């Protein structure tokens, strides 16, 4: 990607004031990285002399922009009135005809500023062409273009058709203030190789927001209810202007989970006149909000899905805003304070703090609001998840499945029947594939791969693992875009003091020594210190203070010391002997007891790592079960044999795509000895008739090689073929 930097002169606040704006490219596809929110880029395109179609990902964003230009000859496609526009009902045929008629009338009358959603561009393009109009008279401006990737998992067909429509235009501007990671753009055919014009603003034009970064120790619902209670009790954020104290009169919660919003409204006992719920106009959201009216009497005010207040319109004290609304929309509150909630363990609440925080805080556009550039970010860390190798394997598997579906459709005898099945599969989501429907504009559907879904999945994994893996990684991701004010979700002054002390730098040695002091000398304060990463607990449990000190308080030495012993270095024979003494054939033991015995054995034999109870199946033949012990249902393991007889068998080494069979060595021996598989019985009989020892040994070696090729047995240790290791005992039992 070729980055072209353009310097914005001193004194320019909005792009419409920039003399070079009209000289930006007109007949190419390029990215315009405006770098900051509120610089009026969309406004500059609307006010320019160039005919433009401005495509946006959200209806709220479009209407918000359109409402600022009533009377300016700006056209909003598929809009009749506000109620119809935000209805979740499918438009009637009459309404669709009216949408199209109004668009064509507007263009024929000389109108050249059109606003529409991403999913409308394809239809509008064909409409103009069928009318004999050239769509290329317009420059397409794709506002908030990063959502093309962000929305791909749940809008695969829409994003694909949008891309196909964009390719029909000579001039396309991809516009965003988000510092979207270039690596992901390079992964797409749509963006790789494009020029990126990056605007460079004077330092004084850029002011970073002040963000309190607070790790949650309670539920999001409880924290929101706590904030609401404080506002109602007069404990709201405030600033001083000279001697005057200015208080926030409005709290805006950026919370992308309507279910949780409903619970908060119920638990906080909010009234309809107190709360504005901004979310997508979907039926499920309407039903959830309507549930708040269950016990409303006739004549009482009711909860409804709200709208963003325009300039000068009144604001309610509490506003809940989902991502459907906050991407690119403008708020003009006099004193709103922003509260942002991130939970990477729930997809809808995962926020890329390196990009989304600027979007969210940039929504407050009223320069007279003293809290415009202030916010609290509440977050959880990511719980353990799949490894990078596992997510990459998953993506490869889904791409393979996608190709199979496409090939099956191409080669199908009854394409219509298969297409119906594929449509139903795609409608359910992309759990197993990346298929999406593609329309050629004439109503003919086919299935194609949308690679944006895979990129979105990888990006989601990267966000969780690079940003939410720990407190310091979160801070690092934030520090380039905001001024960070760290905090902890507690009012205990001692815990807050410890949090500040812990967080002042990332020096492992200092934190490890502080951990030992807290745990050993201040246990009453240690428990509330939830900001301490889990690995410190693991280090201390395994090594104690003395062990960490002997390893020079170095994280790399400690990790190496605690790394599990490789399987090939574990003394399995010694473990077996100790297990035979502890557990008897035919007896049943609780899993907890087995784990404790294995842990003690590991300690005595100086084996690094933590065994689990099920590790015993490496050595014994077992059967998992459960029974009631002291009135409680307890997981158990029965020792069937002190010999490990269980294994999995692939019938042919070249046919491993078929599922492996669970079996045991005795069954394999019987199959070889008396069965007819691969003619082995005849080969063994022939081998036994050879009298000459030298000839016998030569043929025996050939037979061993044959046996190793025909069978692949795994199971004693996962993932390793053991048939050649078992051959001596097999051949002895066969007496050859």
Helices and strands as residue ranges (DSSP letters): E 2-7, G 15-17, G 21-23, E 29-33, H 41-47, E 52-56, H 59-66, G 67-69, E 75-76, H 82-85, H 93-108, E 113-117, G 118-120, H 121-130, G 135-137, E 139-143, H 147-150, H 156-166, E 172-176, H 182-186, E 195-200, G 203-205, E 209-215, H 220-232, E 238-241, E 244-247, E 250-254, H 258-267, G 272-274, E 275-278, H 283-290, G 291-293, E 318-321, H 323-326, E 336-342, G 347-349, H 356-361, E 374-379, H 388-411, H 415-427, E 435-439, E 445-449, H 451-466, H 471-478, E 482-488, H 493-503, H 508-521, H 523-526, H 534-550, H 555-562, G 567-569, H 572-582, E 588-590, H 591-604, G 613-618, E 621-629, E 632-641, E 646-650, E 661-664, H 665-674, G 677-679, H 680-688, H 693-710, E 712-714, H 723-733
